[in-house]
Amino acid sequence: MNYNKKTVRDVDCSQKKVLLRCDFNVPQDKETGAITSDKRIVAALPTIQYLLENNAAVIACSHLGKPKNGPDPKLSLAPVAKRLSELLGKDVIMAADTVGPDAQAKAAALKPGEIMLLENTRFEKGETKNDPELAKAMASMAELYVSDAFGAVHRAHASTAGVADYLPAVSGFLIQKELDFLGGAIGNPKRPLVAILGGAKVSSKIGVINNLLEIADTIIIGGGMSYTFSAAQGGKVGDSLLESDWLDYSKDMIAKAAEKGVKFLLPVDSVCGDKFAPDAQSQVVKAGEIPDGWQGLDIGPETVKLYCDAVADAGTVIWNGPMGVFEFPAFAKGTEAVADALSKTSAITIIGGGDSAAAVEQLGYADKMSHISTGGGASLEFLEGKNLPGVACLLDQ
């Protein structure tokens, strides 16, 4: 996939109506509907402000949640419009529908320097099916399409990919940054390239490991998935997370790494708990020697040293997935030590979205990283080398 895409800076948006796909899928309080984090709205501001300052009329759109049967008042984007209005210090016009009479009328009346927000794109059944009629209706309101919702680019939906069949399509600043960092790491990394992969399951990281074996110098494995690798080598893993269907695959990966000359680092010790709970009794044991009734919940101190040494002289580090159950303070030390090591390296440090991003933020290291991806699923598919429909549809430089 070509990562070198045209951005808003490469087109004239003055006096034009711009359909802007944002990621306003914000977390909300289940009872009150209040937005509990406005980070995704704040992330969209640079592109919105650039468009408004350059005399575009901005028609913003986004999905929110997973409405089951058409419009659901609980999943309206009205609270987002209110918060966006406060952040911009100007009125955000809210449409009552996505492509209906109200949206069409408000879009037609929108003037340069004004912004409106369409109602939740997923209120339209054709959105997730990438229905060409819906895409055409959305596109008919504008003259230019700007994609800035990286968290949704791995989905071929009407608002993320379909509209590009009817309008010139470019990226906003958020997607441009993701393409610069992730695209750079995959396409032309500063070496050595070290990939740190954690999280619960080997099965969810198969594509990533396979792709990274072609480009990385070192692959580091942590988290729950490491116990499947340990068992594959004949180790005892007690009650640890284990995907027995993936033992042969894990052996193959270790062999493939050796064949390609890629360093493949696995834990040499583990911090175990006698139960999966914050107040579990803990002990440190050698890898492959976890007693029955105990489960591995973090990498051990020897592994911490090994992994921190491995990133010290890296050129680029990609990290996707925590080293242990970081939500429990007693089992967060491995994840914290890796975050600390990354904060001290001169490498380009890229954190894949999801749990790794949450861990880095929760532990207070977010501002020390070069880039934290805004899309968990999208960054994972990016690292797998998959074609992302919402990126592929943008105009090449």
C-alpha beads as a LAMMPS data file, in Angstrom:
LAMMPS data file: protein, C-alpha beads

397 atoms
396 bonds

1 atom types
1 bond types

-500.0 500.0 xlo xhi
-500.0 500.0 ylo yhi
-500.0 500.0 zlo zhi

Masses

1 110.0

Atoms # bond

1 1 1 0.000 0.000 0.000
2 1 1 1.243 3.478 -0.836
3 1 1 1.521 5.529 2.380
4 1 1 2.411 8.747 0.546
5 1 1 -1.031 10.362 0.298
6 1 1 -2.211 13.875 -0.516
7 1 1 -3.256 15.932 2.507
8 1 1 -5.461 18.988 3.034
9 1 1 -2.380 21.125 2.388
10 1 1 -2.134 19.780 -1.181
11 1 1 -5.582 20.955 -2.310
12 1 1 -7.403 24.262 -2.479
13 1 1 -10.263 24.097 0.008
14 1 1 -11.166 27.797 -0.003
15 1 1 -14.897 28.469 -0.631
16 1 1 -15.455 24.686 -0.898
17 1 1 -17.799 22.413 1.016
18 1 1 -15.680 19.735 2.660
19 1 1 -17.010 16.433 3.952
20 1 1 -14.704 15.622 6.897
21 1 1 -14.753 12.101 8.372
22 1 1 -13.708 12.309 12.037
23 1 1 -13.458 9.691 14.753
24 1 1 -15.899 11.038 17.335
25 1 1 -16.595 7.555 18.749
26 1 1 -16.102 8.925 22.285
27 1 1 -16.596 7.035 25.564
28 1 1 -19.772 8.052 27.418
29 1 1 -21.258 7.532 30.866
30 1 1 -23.818 4.717 30.519
31 1 1 -26.330 6.429 32.795
32 1 1 -26.099 10.110 31.825
33 1 1 -24.606 9.925 28.311
34 1 1 -21.977 12.502 29.360
35 1 1 -18.696 12.311 27.408
36 1 1 -16.058 10.849 29.764
37 1 1 -13.053 11.649 27.529
38 1 1 -12.931 14.243 24.742
39 1 1 -9.493 13.142 23.485
40 1 1 -10.835 12.068 20.092
41 1 1 -12.597 15.407 19.611
42 1 1 -9.427 17.307 20.586
43 1 1 -7.408 15.163 18.137
44 1 1 -9.600 16.366 15.252
45 1 1 -9.145 20.089 16.039
46 1 1 -5.972 20.819 13.984
47 1 1 -7.617 19.646 10.736
48 1 1 -10.938 21.369 11.518
49 1 1 -9.221 24.644 12.411
50 1 1 -7.057 24.509 9.282
51 1 1 -10.141 24.033 7.067
52 1 1 -12.111 26.819 8.776
53 1 1 -9.153 29.231 8.647
54 1 1 -8.835 28.480 4.922
55 1 1 -12.488 29.404 4.272
56 1 1 -13.892 25.917 3.844
57 1 1 -17.449 25.083 4.867
58 1 1 -16.963 21.946 7.003
59 1 1 -19.510 19.114 7.025
60 1 1 -18.156 16.797 9.736
61 1 1 -19.368 13.215 10.168
62 1 1 -18.607 10.225 12.398
63 1 1 -20.036 7.033 13.810
64 1 1 -20.719 6.594 17.535
65 1 1 -21.203 3.174 19.111
66 1 1 -23.081 0.347 17.418
67 1 1 -26.731 1.292 16.909
68 1 1 -28.742 -1.882 16.263
69 1 1 -31.844 -0.775 14.364
70 1 1 -31.413 2.684 12.882
71 1 1 -31.498 5.919 14.912
72 1 1 -31.022 5.586 18.687
73 1 1 -31.288 8.820 20.742
74 1 1 -28.677 7.466 23.209
75 1 1 -26.110 7.357 20.388
76 1 1 -26.814 10.796 18.938
77 1 1 -23.778 12.960 18.158
78 1 1 -25.498 16.002 19.751
79 1 1 -23.250 15.869 22.890
80 1 1 -20.213 15.786 20.557
81 1 1 -21.489 18.874 18.684
82 1 1 -21.848 20.669 22.033
83 1 1 -18.315 19.767 23.177
84 1 1 -16.799 20.556 19.767
85 1 1 -18.545 23.928 19.850
86 1 1 -16.957 24.680 23.264
87 1 1 -13.487 23.638 22.058
88 1 1 -13.695 25.669 18.832
89 1 1 -15.324 28.664 20.512
90 1 1 -17.891 28.802 17.728
91 1 1 -21.303 27.364 16.947
92 1 1 -21.430 23.832 15.499
93 1 1 -24.659 23.339 13.560
94 1 1 -26.169 19.919 14.351
95 1 1 -28.132 18.091 11.655
96 1 1 -31.125 16.010 12.711
97 1 1 -30.198 13.237 10.256
98 1 1 -27.246 11.937 8.220
99 1 1 -28.331 12.397 4.598
100 1 1 -31.998 13.303 5.091
101 1 1 -33.815 16.590 4.354
102 1 1 -32.408 18.397 7.437
103 1 1 -28.780 17.476 6.666
104 1 1 -29.210 18.374 2.982
105 1 1 -30.816 21.757 3.759
106 1 1 -28.213 22.692 6.399
107 1 1 -25.334 21.620 4.121
108 1 1 -26.754 23.675 1.237
109 1 1 -26.994 26.774 3.464
110 1 1 -23.526 26.310 5.056
111 1 1 -21.136 29.215 4.423
112 1 1 -17.321 29.270 4.290
113 1 1 -15.873 29.383 7.838
114 1 1 -18.913 27.529 9.271
115 1 1 -19.080 23.969 10.556
116 1 1 -21.912 21.473 10.882
117 1 1 -22.066 17.893 12.155
118 1 1 -24.141 15.182 10.506
119 1 1 -25.991 12.740 12.749
120 1 1 -24.356 9.350 13.523
121 1 1 -23.390 7.710 10.189
122 1 1 -24.374 4.295 11.554
123 1 1 -27.991 5.435 11.918
124 1 1 -28.002 4.653 8.187
125 1 1 -28.143 0.893 7.579
126 1 1 -26.050 1.251 4.411
127 1 1 -23.052 2.716 6.281
128 1 1 -21.394 -0.550 7.363
129 1 1 -22.311 -2.215 4.054
130 1 1 -20.533 0.554 2.110
131 1 1 -23.765 1.162 0.211
132 1 1 -22.968 3.195 -2.941
133 1 1 -26.307 5.062 -2.761
134 1 1 -25.535 6.265 0.784
135 1 1 -21.962 7.189 -0.196
136 1 1 -23.305 9.135 -3.183
137 1 1 -25.854 10.968 -0.995
138 1 1 -23.135 11.979 1.495
139 1 1 -20.787 13.049 -1.286
140 1 1 -23.529 15.123 -2.978
141 1 1 -23.360 17.647 -0.109
142 1 1 -19.663 18.461 -0.662
143 1 1 -16.909 19.111 -3.221
144 1 1 -13.982 17.556 -1.355
145 1 1 -13.576 14.629 1.053
146 1 1 -11.068 14.737 3.927
147 1 1 -10.466 11.564 5.932
148 1 1 -9.147 12.039 9.467
149 1 1 -10.601 9.027 11.318
150 1 1 -7.627 6.671 11.596
151 1 1 -9.526 4.485 14.081
152 1 1 -11.948 3.550 11.276
153 1 1 -9.718 3.301 8.167
154 1 1 -9.511 -0.500 8.364
155 1 1 -13.249 -0.649 7.629
156 1 1 -14.681 -0.233 4.128
157 1 1 -17.769 1.771 5.116
158 1 1 -19.696 4.367 3.110
159 1 1 -18.245 7.296 5.104
160 1 1 -14.672 5.931 5.344
161 1 1 -14.122 4.670 1.799
162 1 1 -17.272 4.757 -0.370
163 1 1 -17.506 8.556 -0.624
164 1 1 -14.053 8.652 -2.258
165 1 1 -15.642 7.153 -5.385
166 1 1 -17.536 10.431 -5.868
167 1 1 -15.200 13.122 -4.464
168 1 1 -11.465 13.933 -4.567
169 1 1 -10.174 12.401 -1.294
170 1 1 -7.217 13.549 0.851
171 1 1 -6.058 12.962 4.422
172 1 1 -6.299 15.260 7.419
173 1 1 -3.387 15.890 9.795
174 1 1 -4.228 13.018 12.152
175 1 1 -4.059 10.368 9.418
176 1 1 -1.021 12.053 7.887
177 1 1 0.825 11.661 11.222
178 1 1 -0.176 7.987 11.478
179 1 1 1.018 7.336 7.919
180 1 1 4.301 9.178 8.553
181 1 1 5.096 7.189 11.719
182 1 1 3.579 3.752 11.044
183 1 1 4.279 3.895 7.308
184 1 1 7.843 4.992 8.017
185 1 1 8.368 2.192 10.549
186 1 1 7.091 -0.467 8.146
187 1 1 8.376 0.954 4.856
188 1 1 11.712 2.554 5.742
189 1 1 12.576 2.177 9.456
190 1 1 15.548 3.693 11.223
191 1 1 17.397 0.562 12.313
192 1 1 17.651 -1.533 14.363
193 1 1 13.845 -2.013 14.271
194 1 1 12.595 -3.606 17.503
195 1 1 8.981 -4.814 17.765
196 1 1 7.518 -5.477 21.215
197 1 1 4.374 -7.603 21.097
198 1 1 2.271 -8.363 24.146
199 1 1 -1.365 -8.896 24.959
200 1 1 -3.360 -12.012 25.672
201 1 1 -3.413 -14.132 22.541
202 1 1 -0.988 -15.388 19.924
203 1 1 -3.960 -15.901 17.580
204 1 1 -4.719 -12.159 17.464
205 1 1 -1.107 -11.320 16.551
206 1 1 -0.398 -13.982 13.890
207 1 1 -0.486 -11.584 10.941
208 1 1 1.615 -9.027 12.791
209 1 1 4.342 -11.517 13.778
210 1 1 4.429 -12.922 10.243
211 1 1 4.791 -9.490 8.667
212 1 1 7.325 -8.229 11.234
213 1 1 9.540 -11.308 10.733
214 1 1 10.161 -9.880 7.246
215 1 1 11.202 -6.421 8.429
216 1 1 12.211 -6.356 12.128
217 1 1 15.694 -6.924 13.553
218 1 1 14.368 -8.008 16.960
219 1 1 10.943 -9.252 18.093
220 1 1 10.156 -9.241 21.820
221 1 1 7.245 -11.306 23.146
222 1 1 5.441 -10.600 26.436
223 1 1 1.968 -10.755 27.959
224 1 1 -0.380 -13.740 28.028
225 1 1 0.692 -14.852 24.554
226 1 1 4.201 -15.662 25.824
227 1 1 2.904 -18.722 27.739
228 1 1 1.785 -20.391 24.506
229 1 1 5.354 -19.942 23.177
230 1 1 6.720 -21.318 26.464
231 1 1 4.448 -24.383 26.298
232 1 1 5.443 -24.892 22.643
233 1 1 9.043 -25.292 23.839
234 1 1 8.015 -27.897 26.400
235 1 1 7.686 -25.544 29.359
236 1 1 5.219 -25.891 32.240
237 1 1 2.773 -22.976 32.328
238 1 1 0.466 -23.965 35.209
239 1 1 -2.896 -22.198 34.906
240 1 1 -1.524 -19.458 32.632
241 1 1 -3.371 -18.351 29.537
242 1 1 -2.686 -20.990 26.884
243 1 1 -3.868 -21.406 23.300
244 1 1 -3.118 -25.088 22.752
245 1 1 -4.285 -24.891 19.120
246 1 1 -1.409 -22.517 18.401
247 1 1 1.543 -24.511 19.782
248 1 1 2.778 -25.700 16.368
249 1 1 2.407 -22.198 14.972
250 1 1 4.483 -20.806 17.872
251 1 1 7.251 -23.369 17.202
252 1 1 7.197 -22.421 13.512
253 1 1 7.586 -18.725 14.344
254 1 1 10.616 -19.391 16.552
255 1 1 12.180 -21.489 13.758
256 1 1 11.342 -18.899 11.095
257 1 1 12.984 -16.135 13.166
258 1 1 16.167 -18.215 13.521
259 1 1 16.179 -18.904 9.783
260 1 1 15.808 -15.178 8.966
261 1 1 18.359 -14.031 11.552
262 1 1 15.736 -12.109 13.533
263 1 1 16.343 -12.048 17.306
264 1 1 13.223 -13.549 18.898
265 1 1 13.191 -12.792 22.620
266 1 1 10.920 -14.706 24.986
267 1 1 10.594 -14.283 28.777
268 1 1 13.258 -16.014 30.878
269 1 1 11.243 -15.611 34.085
270 1 1 7.686 -14.792 35.147
271 1 1 5.836 -13.158 38.013
272 1 1 3.046 -15.611 38.878
273 1 1 -0.129 -15.212 40.891
274 1 1 -2.140 -17.858 42.731
275 1 1 -5.310 -16.354 41.198
276 1 1 -6.314 -13.715 38.643
277 1 1 -6.901 -10.840 41.070
278 1 1 -5.205 -7.632 42.257
279 1 1 -4.582 -9.185 45.692
280 1 1 -3.107 -12.465 44.403
281 1 1 -0.092 -13.933 46.209
282 1 1 2.906 -13.657 43.883
283 1 1 6.224 -15.380 43.256
284 1 1 8.938 -15.165 40.583
285 1 1 9.782 -18.403 38.764
286 1 1 11.928 -19.350 35.777
287 1 1 10.149 -19.471 32.410
288 1 1 8.644 -22.902 31.801
289 1 1 8.564 -23.723 35.520
290 1 1 5.195 -22.290 36.581
291 1 1 3.693 -24.586 39.253
292 1 1 0.188 -26.058 38.973
293 1 1 -2.452 -23.740 40.406
294 1 1 -0.373 -20.627 39.570
295 1 1 -0.575 -18.407 36.487
296 1 1 1.899 -16.063 34.825
297 1 1 0.671 -12.458 35.137
298 1 1 3.794 -10.417 34.276
299 1 1 7.341 -10.739 32.967
300 1 1 9.942 -11.280 35.693
301 1 1 12.927 -9.082 36.712
302 1 1 15.484 -10.952 34.540
303 1 1 13.204 -10.583 31.517
304 1 1 12.719 -6.884 32.292
305 1 1 16.508 -6.406 32.152
306 1 1 16.793 -8.424 28.921
307 1 1 14.011 -6.456 27.198
308 1 1 15.180 -3.041 28.386
309 1 1 18.707 -3.793 27.125
310 1 1 17.227 -4.820 23.745
311 1 1 15.566 -1.431 23.194
312 1 1 18.432 0.705 24.526
313 1 1 20.212 1.067 21.173
314 1 1 17.198 0.667 18.867
315 1 1 16.560 3.066 15.976
316 1 1 12.798 2.426 15.887
317 1 1 10.582 0.651 18.428
318 1 1 7.002 -0.429 17.734
319 1 1 5.099 -1.569 20.828
320 1 1 1.730 -3.293 20.642
321 1 1 0.321 -5.005 23.739
322 1 1 1.218 -4.842 27.462
323 1 1 3.751 -7.162 29.145
324 1 1 1.383 -8.281 31.890
325 1 1 -1.875 -7.504 33.662
326 1 1 -1.010 -3.815 34.011
327 1 1 -4.465 -3.045 35.474
328 1 1 -3.288 -4.796 38.696
329 1 1 -0.486 -2.705 40.284
330 1 1 1.331 -5.825 41.555
331 1 1 1.616 -7.096 37.953
332 1 1 2.269 -3.800 36.141
333 1 1 6.033 -3.660 36.770
334 1 1 7.039 -5.272 33.452
335 1 1 4.875 -2.951 31.370
336 1 1 6.060 0.052 33.395
337 1 1 9.741 -0.898 33.031
338 1 1 9.405 -1.223 29.248
339 1 1 7.597 2.155 29.071
340 1 1 10.369 3.697 31.196
341 1 1 13.085 2.186 28.954
342 1 1 11.354 3.568 25.847
343 1 1 11.124 7.017 27.452
344 1 1 14.942 7.028 27.825
345 1 1 15.926 5.761 24.384
346 1 1 16.736 8.043 21.460
347 1 1 14.759 5.715 19.158
348 1 1 11.558 6.642 17.326
349 1 1 8.975 5.104 19.663
350 1 1 5.567 4.149 18.251
351 1 1 2.824 2.822 20.492
352 1 1 0.040 0.839 18.783
353 1 1 -3.411 1.882 20.010
354 1 1 -5.632 -0.072 22.391
355 1 1 -4.179 -1.510 25.612
356 1 1 -0.589 -0.369 24.969
357 1 1 -1.754 3.225 24.544
358 1 1 -3.923 2.924 27.682
359 1 1 -0.969 1.496 29.648
360 1 1 1.461 4.219 28.548
361 1 1 -1.076 6.927 29.388
362 1 1 -2.093 5.385 32.712
363 1 1 1.564 4.993 33.768
364 1 1 2.381 8.607 32.838
365 1 1 4.744 8.047 29.902
366 1 1 2.544 9.281 27.042
367 1 1 4.399 12.571 26.488
368 1 1 7.743 10.731 26.250
369 1 1 6.748 8.673 23.180
370 1 1 7.268 9.812 19.564
371 1 1 3.794 8.667 18.520
372 1 1 0.775 7.002 20.106
373 1 1 -1.592 5.599 17.501
374 1 1 -5.231 6.647 17.705
375 1 1 -6.506 3.366 16.232
376 1 1 -6.097 -0.014 17.937
377 1 1 -7.570 -2.238 15.209
378 1 1 -6.300 -0.009 12.404
379 1 1 -2.713 0.108 13.709
380 1 1 -2.730 -3.682 14.160
381 1 1 -3.867 -4.215 10.554
382 1 1 -1.279 -1.645 9.445
383 1 1 1.460 -3.682 11.167
384 1 1 0.120 -6.811 9.455
385 1 1 0.763 -5.106 6.123
386 1 1 -2.923 -5.234 5.212
387 1 1 -4.534 -2.858 2.752
388 1 1 -6.568 -0.298 4.725
389 1 1 -9.631 0.707 2.640
390 1 1 -9.864 4.177 4.228
391 1 1 -6.232 4.911 3.264
392 1 1 -6.147 3.152 -0.110
393 1 1 -9.026 5.384 -1.340
394 1 1 -7.038 8.624 -0.811
395 1 1 -5.232 10.350 -3.672
396 1 1 -1.528 9.501 -4.000
397 1 1 1.061 12.281 -3.872

Bonds

1 1 1 2
2 1 2 3
3 1 3 4
4 1 4 5
5 1 5 6
6 1 6 7
7 1 7 8
8 1 8 9
9 1 9 10
10 1 10 11
11 1 11 12
12 1 12 13
13 1 13 14
14 1 14 15
15 1 15 16
16 1 16 17
17 1 17 18
18 1 18 19
19 1 19 20
20 1 20 21
21 1 21 22
22 1 22 23
23 1 23 24
24 1 24 25
25 1 25 26
26 1 26 27
27 1 27 28
28 1 28 29
29 1 29 30
30 1 30 31
31 1 31 32
32 1 32 33
33 1 33 34
34 1 34 35
35 1 35 36
36 1 36 37
37 1 37 38
38 1 38 39
39 1 39 40
40 1 40 41
41 1 41 42
42 1 42 43
43 1 43 44
44 1 44 45
45 1 45 46
46 1 46 47
47 1 47 48
48 1 48 49
49 1 49 50
50 1 50 51
51 1 51 52
52 1 52 53
53 1 53 54
54 1 54 55
55 1 55 56
56 1 56 57
57 1 57 58
58 1 58 59
59 1 59 60
60 1 60 61
61 1 61 62
62 1 62 63
63 1 63 64
64 1 64 65
65 1 65 66
66 1 66 67
67 1 67 68
68 1 68 69
69 1 69 70
70 1 70 71
71 1 71 72
72 1 72 73
73 1 73 74
74 1 74 75
75 1 75 76
76 1 76 77
77 1 77 78
78 1 78 79
79 1 79 80
80 1 80 81
81 1 81 82
82 1 82 83
83 1 83 84
84 1 84 85
85 1 85 86
86 1 86 87
87 1 87 88
88 1 88 89
89 1 89 90
90 1 90 91
91 1 91 92
92 1 92 93
93 1 93 94
94 1 94 95
95 1 95 96
96 1 96 97
97 1 97 98
98 1 98 99
99 1 99 100
100 1 100 101
101 1 101 102
102 1 102 103
103 1 103 104
104 1 104 105
105 1 105 106
106 1 106 107
107 1 107 108
108 1 108 109
109 1 109 110
110 1 110 111
111 1 111 112
112 1 112 113
113 1 113 114
114 1 114 115
115 1 115 116
116 1 116 117
117 1 117 118
118 1 118 119
119 1 119 120
120 1 120 121
121 1 121 122
122 1 122 123
123 1 123 124
124 1 124 125
125 1 125 126
126 1 126 127
127 1 127 128
128 1 128 129
129 1 129 130
130 1 130 131
131 1 131 132
132 1 132 133
133 1 133 134
134 1 134 135
135 1 135 136
136 1 136 137
137 1 137 138
138 1 138 139
139 1 139 140
140 1 140 141
141 1 141 142
142 1 142 143
143 1 143 144
144 1 144 145
145 1 145 146
146 1 146 147
147 1 147 148
148 1 148 149
149 1 149 150
150 1 150 151
151 1 151 152
152 1 152 153
153 1 153 154
154 1 154 155
155 1 155 156
156 1 156 157
157 1 157 158
158 1 158 159
159 1 159 160
160 1 160 161
161 1 161 162
162 1 162 163
163 1 163 164
164 1 164 165
165 1 165 166
166 1 166 167
167 1 167 168
168 1 168 169
169 1 169 170
170 1 170 171
171 1 171 172
172 1 172 173
173 1 173 174
174 1 174 175
175 1 175 176
176 1 176 177
177 1 177 178
178 1 178 179
179 1 179 180
180 1 180 181
181 1 181 182
182 1 182 183
183 1 183 184
184 1 184 185
185 1 185 186
186 1 186 187
187 1 187 188
188 1 188 189
189 1 189 190
190 1 190 191
191 1 191 192
192 1 192 193
193 1 193 194
194 1 194 195
195 1 195 196
196 1 196 197
197 1 197 198
198 1 198 199
199 1 199 200
200 1 200 201
201 1 201 202
202 1 202 203
203 1 203 204
204 1 204 205
205 1 205 206
206 1 206 207
207 1 207 208
208 1 208 209
209 1 209 210
210 1 210 211
211 1 211 212
212 1 212 213
213 1 213 214
214 1 214 215
215 1 215 216
216 1 216 217
217 1 217 218
218 1 218 219
219 1 219 220
220 1 220 221
221 1 221 222
222 1 222 223
223 1 223 224
224 1 224 225
225 1 225 226
226 1 226 227
227 1 227 228
228 1 228 229
229 1 229 230
230 1 230 231
231 1 231 232
232 1 232 233
233 1 233 234
234 1 234 235
235 1 235 236
236 1 236 237
237 1 237 238
238 1 238 239
239 1 239 240
240 1 240 241
241 1 241 242
242 1 242 243
243 1 243 244
244 1 244 245
245 1 245 246
246 1 246 247
247 1 247 248
248 1 248 249
249 1 249 250
250 1 250 251
251 1 251 252
252 1 252 253
253 1 253 254
254 1 254 255
255 1 255 256
256 1 256 257
257 1 257 258
258 1 258 259
259 1 259 260
260 1 260 261
261 1 261 262
262 1 262 263
263 1 263 264
264 1 264 265
265 1 265 266
266 1 266 267
267 1 267 268
268 1 268 269
269 1 269 270
270 1 270 271
271 1 271 272
272 1 272 273
273 1 273 274
274 1 274 275
275 1 275 276
276 1 276 277
277 1 277 278
278 1 278 279
279 1 279 280
280 1 280 281
281 1 281 282
282 1 282 283
283 1 283 284
284 1 284 285
285 1 285 286
286 1 286 287
287 1 287 288
288 1 288 289
289 1 289 290
290 1 290 291
291 1 291 292
292 1 292 293
293 1 293 294
294 1 294 295
295 1 295 296
296 1 296 297
297 1 297 298
298 1 298 299
299 1 299 300
300 1 300 301
301 1 301 302
302 1 302 303
303 1 303 304
304 1 304 305
305 1 305 306
306 1 306 307
307 1 307 308
308 1 308 309
309 1 309 310
310 1 310 311
311 1 311 312
312 1 312 313
313 1 313 314
314 1 314 315
315 1 315 316
316 1 316 317
317 1 317 318
318 1 318 319
319 1 319 320
320 1 320 321
321 1 321 322
322 1 322 323
323 1 323 324
324 1 324 325
325 1 325 326
326 1 326 327
327 1 327 328
328 1 328 329
329 1 329 330
330 1 330 331
331 1 331 332
332 1 332 333
333 1 333 334
334 1 334 335
335 1 335 336
336 1 336 337
337 1 337 338
338 1 338 339
339 1 339 340
340 1 340 341
341 1 341 342
342 1 342 343
343 1 343 344
344 1 344 345
345 1 345 346
346 1 346 347
347 1 347 348
348 1 348 349
349 1 349 350
350 1 350 351
351 1 351 352
352 1 352 353
353 1 353 354
354 1 354 355
355 1 355 356
356 1 356 357
357 1 357 358
358 1 358 359
359 1 359 360
360 1 360 361
361 1 361 362
362 1 362 363
363 1 363 364
364 1 364 365
365 1 365 366
366 1 366 367
367 1 367 368
368 1 368 369
369 1 369 370
370 1 370 371
371 1 371 372
372 1 372 373
373 1 373 374
374 1 374 375
375 1 375 376
376 1 376 377
377 1 377 378
378 1 378 379
379 1 379 380
380 1 380 381
381 1 381 382
382 1 382 383
383 1 383 384
384 1 384 385
385 1 385 386
386 1 386 387
387 1 387 388
388 1 388 389
389 1 389 390
390 1 390 391
391 1 391 392
392 1 392 393
393 1 393 394
394 1 394 395
395 1 395 396
396 1 396 397
